[in-house]
Amino acid sequence: MLTRKEAINIYGSDYQLKKQLQNKSLYQIDKGIYSQKENVPDLAVISFRYPKSVITMNSAFYFYGLTDVIPDDYDVATDRNAPKISDGKIHQHFIPEDFLNDGAEEIDLNGYPIRIYSMERMLIELLRFKSKLPYDYYKEVLHSFRKKLPSMNIQKIQDYAMNAPNSNKVSERLQTEIL
């Protein structure tokens, strides 16, 4: 993917850029975002537009196959001091700076990089936001995590729990509901 400025640098001028769009050798994916492929996953566009954000919560649970509930909007985590994202399709979670990048990974989604929390970190996020999630949804995702627990890194889970805001509550939930 390219920004408008990068596309103009590559193609030489605004006129040449428009010509590439007409020839369908370049596609405008979103305002100011271009790609040589016509179909780009929404998560990739969000990661490109907001490079310091991390895909989290319902979007990540669905991405990892922990639920079959397709989210209505996209959940991203940003620094607590980051500006508010005005896109109505994005639900922004403000995270303390020292905890924001714990467990953030860059993975490949159909040839596009996205920043998303690891499975281990998403387990901690599930426990942190238990009271804000519908009970049935929480139980479904928790059950999926229990199935995947043997392949997960327990030490990382415990480290993330210790670093999380309200670590005592998160650690207690981890011990009683997971381990």
Secondary structure by P-SEA (a helix, b strand, c coil): cccaaaaaaaaccaaaaaaaaaaccccccccccccccccccaaaaaaaacccbbbccaaaaaaaccccccccbbbbbccccccccccccbbbbbcccccccccbbbbbcccbbbbbbcaaaaaaaaaaacccccaaaaaaaaaaaaaacccccaaaaaaaaaaccaaaaaaaaaacccc
